[in-house]
């Protein structure tokens, strides 16, 4: 089921199962996973996009192997907060994935996640070639970490 509200998403999560975060691009999908305590996001890999069926098959294989309890998709809003064609595409991807996977799905505002990932990689003195290879799953890590931080606040507040 897709949850637009993170609080509702948090309430339905199974205990002690990691989450997966996606940075959905037109050419690639960046993947990051959390630990089972939902505290730390770790960039995992980048999938080269083909057709939805092929992409979903690869994604579902990773999710099954890691016993994923929930999924967060970066929602690429415009800087003014409005939703454009990329948001519509992301929501369509989530609706199609929902037909194949029964776990909870939510969205996280991904504005500037790629910029933050690029900055972190530059600070780490990563070569241009290596940055191009890892930027998408590092951005997915930023998306997932943002959600994990919010879940931590909700837990501390008792929600």
Buried (B, 14 or more C-beta within 10 A) or exposed (E): EBBEEBEEBBEEBEEEBBBBBBBBBEEBBBBBBBEEEBEEBBBBBBBEBEEEEEBBEBBBEBBEEBEBBBBBBBBBBEEEEEEEEBBEEBBEBBEEBBEEBEBBBBBBBBBEBBEBBBEBBEEEEBEEEEBEEBBBBBBBBBBBBBBBEBBEEBEEEEE
